[in-house]
Amino acid sequence: MYDRILVPTDGSAEGEHALEYAIELARTHDAAIRAVYVVNAASYGGLPMETAWDGISDALREEGETAVRRVRELAPEDVPVETIVLEGSPSRVIVDEAAPEQCDLVVMGTHGRGGIDRLLLGSVTERVVRQCPVPVLTVRLDADEQESSATEAQATVE
């Protein structure tokens, strides 16, 4: 059913929860994982002109490399993992990476924000769900629900 599963990562511990789902799905379907970290250059546009963009860009790319390296560390040997660090608008890059010829499914986390928080902060996950040409599995990343959700995921996958 699935051959390649796209997993956007931000390097957070909460994001690893979505990765757990993706790993279980990959094992069940004998699929590969493609982990992507997106450096959102636009969010740093308001920095003073004297700020060295090269230094910031290098730091953000290094953060991305650390995040995708963590995906490789967490994935078992029987799950192939491909990683990439890209720049751009996170939702647009994720949608582009999930083109049907590349991936069959996107697994990504959502913080479950609502109301004014969602309005002010926006939601990369929501934009991906609306625009993505392939199915998107969203995994709630609330810390207090992680343990019970992980158990549910394992039961569901089996």
SEFI-45618 format. One line per 3 residues: number of its first residue (from 1); for each residue x, y, z of N, C-alpha, C. Coordinates in steps of 0.1 Angstrom, whole numbers, plus 5000, padded with zeros to 4 digits. Layout:
<rofis>
NUM> X/Y/Z/X/Y/Z/X/Y/Z; ...
</rofis>
This chain:
<rofis>
1> 5008/4988/5000/5000/5000/5000/5009/5013/5000; 5019/5013/5008/5028/5024/5009/5042/5020/5005; 5049/5027/4997/5063/5024/4993/5072/5035/4999
4> 5068/5047/4999/5076/5058/5005/5068/5067/5013; 5072/5069/5026/5065/5078/5035/5073/5090/5038; 5067/5102/5036/5074/5114/5038/5071/5118/5053
7> 5082/5122/5060/5081/5126/5074/5088/5139/5075; 5080/5150/5076/5087/5163/5079/5091/5163/5094; 5103/5168/5097/5108/5169/5110/5112/5183/5114
10> 5110/5186/5126/5116/5199/5131/5127/5197/5142; 5130/5184/5144/5140/5181/5154/5136/5181/5168; 5123/5183/5171/5118/5184/5184/5115/5170/5189
13> 5115/5168/5203/5111/5156/5209/5096/5152/5205; 5088/5163/5205/5074/5160/5201/5073/5155/5187; 5081/5160/5178/5081/5156/5164/5084/5141/5163
16> 5092/5136/5172/5096/5122/5172/5084/5113/5174; 5073/5118/5180/5061/5110/5182/5055/5107/5168; 5054/5117/5159/5049/5114/5145/5059/5104/5138
19> 5071/5105/5141/5081/5096/5135/5078/5082/5139; 5074/5080/5152/5071/5066/5156/5060/5060/5148; 5050/5068/5145/5039/5063/5136/5044/5059/5123
22> 5052/5068/5117/5058/5066/5104/5066/5053/5103; 5074/5051/5114/5083/5039/5114/5074/5026/5115; 5064/5026/5123/5055/5015/5124/5048/5012/5111
25> 5044/5022/5104/5037/5021/5091/5047/5015/5081; 5060/5021/5081/5070/5017/5072/5073/5002/5074; 5074/4998/5086/5077/4983/5089/5066/4975/5084
28> 5054/4979/5087/5042/4971/5083/5041/4969/5068; 5044/4980/5061/5042/4980/5046/5055/4978/5038; 5066/4975/5045/5079/4974/5039/5082/4986/5030
31> 5080/4998/5036/5082/5010/5030/5095/5017/5034; 5099/5027/5027/5110/5036/5030/5105/5049/5036; 5113/5055/5044/5110/5068/5050/5119/5079/5043
34> 5112/5090/5039/5120/5102/5034/5117/5113/5044; 5128/5116/5052/5127/5127/5062/5131/5140/5056; 5123/5150/5058/5127/5163/5053/5126/5174/5064
37> 5137/5182/5065/5137/5194/5074/5137/5206/5065; 5128/5215/5067/5127/5227/5059/5132/5239/5067; 5143/5246/5062/5148/5258/5067/5139/5269/5062
40> 5131/5275/5071/5122/5286/5067/5129/5299/5067; 5135/5303/5056/5143/5315/5055/5134/5327/5057; 5122/5327/5053/5113/5338/5054/5111/5343/5068
43> 5111/5334/5078/5108/5338/5091/5120/5346/5097; 5131/5347/5091/5142/5355/5096/5144/5368/5088; 5134/5372/5080/5135/5383/5071/5135/5396/5079
46> 5130/5396/5091/5129/5408/5099/5142/5412/5107; 5152/5404/5106/5164/5406/5113/5171/5419/5108; 5179/5426/5117/5186/5438/5112/5196/5435/5101
49> 5197/5445/5092/5206/5443/5080/5220/5439/5084; 5225/5443/5096/5239/5440/5099/5240/5426/5104; 5229/5418/5106/5230/5404/5110/5236/5397/5098
52> 5245/5388/5101/5252/5380/5091/5243/5369/5087; 5236/5370/5075/5227/5360/5070/5234/5346/5068; 5247/5347/5064/5254/5334/5061/5255/5326/5074
55> 5258/5333/5085/5259/5326/5098/5246/5320/5103; 5235/5328/5101/5222/5323/5104/5218/5311/5095; 5221/5312/5083/5217/5302/5073/5225/5289/5076
58> 5238/5291/5079/5246/5279/5083/5241/5272/5096; 5237/5280/5106/5232/5275/5118/5219/5268/5116; 5210/5273/5108/5197/5267/5105/5199/5254/5097
61> 5208/5254/5088/5211/5241/5080/5217/5231/5090; 5226/5235/5099/5232/5226/5108/5221/5220/5117; 5212/5228/5121/5200/5223/5129/5192/5213/5122
64> 5190/5216/5109/5183/5206/5100/5191/5193/5099; 5204/5194/5097/5212/5181/5096/5211/5173/5109; 5211/5180/5120/5209/5173/5133/5196/5166/5134
67> 5185/5173/5129/5172/5168/5130/5170/5155/5121; 5175/5156/5109/5174/5144/5100/5183/5133/5104; 5195/5136/5110/5204/5126/5115/5197/5118/5127
70> 5189/5125/5135/5181/5119/5145/5171/5109/5140; 5165/5112/5129/5155/5103/5122/5163/5090/5118; 5175/5091/5113/5182/5080/5109/5186/5071/5121
73> 5189/5078/5132/5193/5071/5145/5181/5063/5150; 5169/5069/5150/5157/5063/5156/5151/5052/5147; 5153/5052/5134/5148/5042/5125/5155/5029/5127
76> 5148/5018/5128/5155/5005/5129/5162/5002/5115; 5171/4992/5116/5179/4989/5103/5170/4984/5092; 5159/4978/5095/5151/4972/5085/5141/4982/5078
79> 5143/4995/5082/5135/5006/5076/5144/5015/5069; 5144/5015/5055/5153/5024/5048/5149/5039/5050; 5159/5047/5052/5157/5061/5055/5165/5070/5045
82> 5159/5079/5039/5165/5089/5031/5162/5103/5037; 5172/5111/5038/5170/5124/5045/5175/5136/5035; 5168/5147/5038/5171/5159/5030/5168/5172/5038
85> 5177/5182/5036/5174/5195/5042/5172/5205/5031; 5161/5212/5031/5157/5221/5020/5154/5235/5026; 5154/5245/5017/5150/5258/5022/5137/5262/5015
88> 5129/5270/5021/5117/5276/5015/5105/5277/5025; 5093/5278/5020/5081/5278/5028/5079/5264/5032; 5078/5261/5045/5077/5247/5049/5065/5240/5043
91> 5053/5246/5043/5042/5238/5037/5043/5236/5022; 5048/5246/5015/5050/5244/5001/5061/5234/4998; 5072/5234/5005/5083/5224/5003/5077/5210/5006
94> 5070/5208/5017/5065/5195/5020/5055/5190/5009; 5046/5199/5005/5037/5195/4994/5045/5191/4981; 5055/5199/4978/5063/5195/4966/5070/5182/4967
97> 5075/5180/4979/5082/5167/4982/5073/5155/4982; 5060/5157/4984/5051/5146/4985/5044/5143/4972; 5049/5149/4961/5043/5146/4948/5041/5131/4947
100> 5030/5127/4940/5026/5113/4940/5037/5104/4934; 5046/5109/4926/5056/5100/4920/5068/5098/4931; 5068/5106/4941/5078/5105/4951/5074/5098/4964
103> 5062/5101/4969/5057/5096/4982/5042/5092/4981; 5039/5082/4989/5025/5077/4989/5017/5083/5001; 5024/5088/5011/5018/5092/5024/5027/5102/5031
106> 5021/5112/5037/5028/5121/5046/5024/5119/5060; 5033/5117/5069/5030/5116/5083/5036/5128/5090; 5028/5136/5097/5034/5148/5103/5026/5151/5116
109> 5032/5158/5125/5026/5161/5137/5018/5174/5137; 5008/5175/5146/5001/5188/5148/5000/5190/5163; 5001/5203/5166/5001/5207/5180/4986/5208/5186
112> 4977/5207/5177/4963/5208/5181/4959/5221/5186; 4965/5232/5182/4961/5245/5186/4948/5249/5180; 4941/5257/5187/4928/5262/5182/4926/5276/5184
115> 4915/5282/5180/4912/5295/5183/4922/5305/5179; 4925/5315/5187/4934/5326/5184/4948/5322/5181; 4953/5311/5189/4966/5306/5186/4968/5302/5172
118> 4958/5294/5167/4959/5289/5153/4959/5301/5143; 4950/5310/5146/4948/5322/5137/4961/5330/5137; 4967/5332/5148/4979/5340/5148/4992/5333/5143
121> 4993/5320/5147/5005/5312/5144/5004/5305/5131; 4992/5303/5126/4990/5295/5114/4993/5281/5116; 4992/5272/5106/4995/5258/5108/5001/5252/5095
124> 5013/5249/5096/5020/5242/5085/5012/5229/5081; 5008/5222/5092/5001/5209/5089/4988/5212/5082; 4981/5222/5087/4968/5224/5080/4969/5228/5066
127> 4979/5236/5062/4982/5240/5048/4986/5227/5040; 4994/5218/5046/4998/5206/5039/4985/5198/5037; 4977/5196/5047/4965/5188/5045/4956/5193/5034
130> 4955/5206/5033/4946/5212/5023/4952/5211/5009; 4965/5211/5007/4971/5212/4994/4978/5200/4989; 4980/5190/4998/4988/5178/4994/4981/5169/4985
133> 4987/5164/4974/4981/5155/4965/4981/5141/4969; 4987/5137/4981/4987/5124/4986/4981/5124/5000; 4977/5113/5006/4971/5113/5019/4981/5118/5030
136> 4975/5125/5040/4983/5130/5051/4977/5124/5064; 4986/5118/5071/4982/5113/5085/4988/5123/5095; 4979/5129/5103/4983/5138/5113/4984/5131/5126
139> 4994/5134/5134/4996/5128/5147/4996/5140/5157; 4987/5139/5167/4987/5150/5177/4999/5149/5186; 5006/5161/5188/5019/5161/5195/5018/5165/5209
142> 5006/5166/5215/5005/5170/5229/5013/5161/5238; 5021/5166/5246/5030/5158/5254/5022/5149/5264; 5011/5154/5270/5004/5145/5279/4997/5134/5273
145> 4995/5134/5260/4988/5123/5253/4998/5114/5246; 5011/5117/5246/5020/5109/5238/5020/5094/5242; 5021/5091/5255/5022/5077/5258/5010/5069/5254
148> 4998/5074/5257/4986/5067/5253/4984/5066/5238; 4988/5076/5231/4987/5076/5216/4996/5066/5210; 5008/5065/5216/5018/5055/5210/5013/5041/5212
151> 5007/5038/5223/5001/5025/5225/4990/5023/5215; 4981/5033/5212/4970/5032/5203/4976/5029/5189; 4987/5036/5185/4993/5035/5172/4998/5021/5170
154> 5004/5015/5180/5010/5002/5178/4998/4992/5177; 4988/4993/5185/4976/4984/5184/4970/4985/5170; 4969/4998/5165/4962/5000/5152/4970/4994/5140
157> 4984/4996/5141/4992/4991/5130/4992/4976/5130; 4992/4969/5142/4992/4955/5142/4979/4949/5137
</rofis>
